[in-house]
């Protein structure tokens, strides 16, 4: 370690200053748009659905129409227009408060970036399933592998294995049916999550939810945790905007109004400034 | 009108704020208390920074705590047009985005783990984990390995303004063990070309004040907010052509 003044090497920033170098795409004004080596208007417009284009933009992968349909159909399971659900609740509040639909879309998406549900939960679920999968294939049995996971109330606390009110997940069976009908056979991760679920039901009364199933399916399709996070970020949008739309026309403070005594107080008693 | 008294109304519980309803309207408050103090007494008798620290910590601050936060608040109130949060708000402002979105989108742009709010939380975790160690030894380890979150370099070297702000925060609250530890830590890092980064300053302040990592993260967002707002709003008054697209000559598309 020296005490002499150092001259910082700023070349990494000098090279990027005033310049963008990218392999992603380019708008060529008056002509067309390059997207990952393809022409957007001359080629992709005819070939791809919105979902296929979205996956291509985000990941660079050209997915099959069946996989695009699977991704579209699973949005049915993440966008219930029920304003009790947290992200929709915020959408209703934004509407009732007179915010713009873009604000509602943004805040609903942000709310669903949650370790309890939504896109972040799916990211965490993929990472957890991958970790457990590697441990099992590395020779650990279920108790050994699960010992590395967080536990709560005497059971492994795994993302993708919780449900509000511990009610059965109504989405699982329709999701399995759609997967079959679209011609997808269970891959190694779907088989793995089924085995994990069977173990957790037998020993801890915990079944998988739709997020675990969907994440395992997407892992079978070759998507990483980061890609799943990015692909699923806007899944709640239509439910949020449905609630926004309904409550936009309600009277001011008309969505679940709170009386002063509806908020519980647990802090210090009244005190005075000296 | 039917009674609503029997309707369950799921709501929050809080230890921060209590409200006393008007006798004739249970939806309106006639008095609000923050950690037990009447907010009207606060606005009449204490300053903004005192009330802010009460809000965050639950108690009114001592003079050193208050002075340290004032130093930090002024130091961070505008992190400058090159800061990601401010730059985002400026770009959105000049492109005529709805003005009410400039602050939220700026704060979101500055929410990340590289110089943003998430680095504050990471730095808080780091400092909490190592505060019992010798800061000299810890700093030498950092110089040999990975930089500590909240410390290191900016564009290849220490940014002097953050060093000065850190030194002035320490001077404002010299008997804070956290600030003293960080001062030694940063000074040792400086011998290897590293120093404070802005998130580290807020993490240290938050830890010294007894805040948790999440509260410190939020404090950072709050402190940079004035600069995000004013720099973003300034741009809304300029023509969109004042910030043109990068010309094609400076845009290089490579093979995928």
Contacts between the chains, C-beta under 8 A, distances in Angstrom:
chain1	res1	chain2	res2	distance
A	1	B	140	6.9
A	1	B	143	6.3
A	1	B	191	5.5
A	1	B	192	5.4
A	2	B	191	7.3
A	2	B	192	8.0
A	3	B	191	5.4
A	6	B	157	6.7
A	6	B	193	4.4
A	8	B	153	7.2
A	8	B	155	6.8
A	8	B	156	3.6
A	8	B	157	3.0
A	8	B	193	7.5
A	9	B	156	5.1
A	10	B	155	5.9
A	10	B	156	5.2
A	12	B	156	7.3
A	13	B	155	5.4
A	13	B	156	7.4
A	18	B	246	7.5
A	18	B	250	5.7
A	19	B	246	7.8
A	19	B	250	4.9
A	19	B	251	7.7
A	19	B	252	7.1
A	20	B	246	6.0
A	20	B	250	7.0
A	20	B	251	5.1
A	20	B	252	7.1
A	21	B	252	4.4
A	21	B	254	6.4
A	22	B	251	7.8
A	22	B	252	7.4
A	22	B	253	6.4
A	22	B	254	6.9
A	23	B	253	7.2
A	23	B	254	4.7
A	23	B	255	6.5
A	23	B	256	4.7
A	24	B	256	7.9
A	25	B	253	7.3
A	26	B	251	6.5
A	26	B	253	4.5
A	34	B	253	6.2
A	36	B	256	4.6
A	37	B	255	6.8
A	37	B	256	4.3
A	60	B	256	6.9
A	99	B	100	7.9
A	100	B	98	6.1
A	100	B	100	7.8
A	100	B	101	7.8
A	102	B	98	7.3
A	102	B	101	7.2
A	103	B	100	7.5
A	103	B	101	6.7
A	103	B	104	7.8
A	106	B	101	7.9
A	106	B	104	7.4
A	110	B	108	7.6
A	253	B	27	7.6
A	256	B	9	7.3
A	257	B	27	6.2
A	258	B	9	6.9
A	258	B	11	5.6
A	258	B	27	7.5
A	259	B	9	7.6
A	259	B	21	6.6
A	259	B	26	4.1
A	259	B	27	5.4
A	260	B	19	4.3
A	260	B	20	6.7
A	260	B	21	3.7
A	260	B	26	6.0
A	260	B	27	7.2
A	260	B	28	7.6
A	260	B	29	5.4
A	261	B	21	6.3
A	261	B	26	6.5
A	262	B	9	4.8
A	262	B	11	4.4
A	263	B	11	5.4
A	263	B	12	5.6
A	263	B	13	7.3
A	263	B	14	6.4
A	263	B	17	7.8
A	263	B	19	7.0
A	264	B	11	7.3
A	264	B	12	7.1
A	264	B	13	3.6
A	264	B	14	7.2
A	265	B	13	7.3
A	265	B	14	6.3
A	265	B	15	7.4
A	265	B	17	7.4
A	265	B	18	3.9
A	266	B	13	5.6
A	266	B	14	6.9
A	266	B	15	4.7
A	267	B	14	7.1
A	267	B	15	3.8
A	267	B	16	6.1
A	267	B	17	7.7
A	267	B	18	6.7
A	267	B	35	5.8
A	267	B	36	6.4
A	267	B	58	7.7
A	268	B	15	7.9
A	268	B	35	5.9
A	268	B	36	4.0
A	268	B	58	7.6
A	269	B	36	6.0
A	270	B	33	6.1
A	270	B	36	5.5
A	270	B	38	7.5
A	271	B	36	4.2
A	271	B	37	6.2
A	272	B	37	7.5
A	272	B	38	7.7
A	272	B	41	7.0
A	273	B	37	6.4
A	273	B	41	5.2
A	273	B	42	7.5
A	273	B	45	5.3
A	273	B	46	7.0
A	273	B	60	8.0
